[in-house]
């Protein structure tokens, strides 16, 4: 038996929580990159999944910027009635908790596509491994061209809580690396 549950439907989570502001009131470029990846993911789901009619998009962020993200998605071809906005979640952990609360009791939870900046991948992995075990979750990273110090300051606000599953996965990865290095020495 598979360790994952059979999925029914799709949930695209577009993580638009950010601290920076654009000078002219528009969305920052790194959020626009996430929107672009979100549109590509939505188009891929609509073209390739049999359960595409059960797709939902959830935008996570403050009300004003989230509305701008919603407008950009609608202009890109996403139906407005499948878009929801989560203004309560302030960081990655709260977002994952919120999504988990929505799907935990479903016999056939949706396949989750999480879209954020590439630097969020480590935080995502540590959070998802501990909370979303057994669910189908895929991370898609968008480019983020900000200076490293700005990214590091924002990353510090979203420090991951590493659970037991994260450390188990790290130990498995290390064991596999050791075996491969023994079999295939340099």
Secondary structure, DSSP 4 states (H G I P E B T S, - for coil): --SSPPP-SEEEEEE-------TTSS--HHHHHHHHHHHHHHHHHHHH-TTGGGEEEEEES-HHHHHHHHHHHHHTT--GGGEEEE-S--SHHHHHHHHHHHHTT-TTPPEEEEEEEGGGHHHHHHHHHHH-TTS-EEEEEEP--S-HHHHHHHHHTT-----HHHHHHHHHHHHHHHHHHHHS--
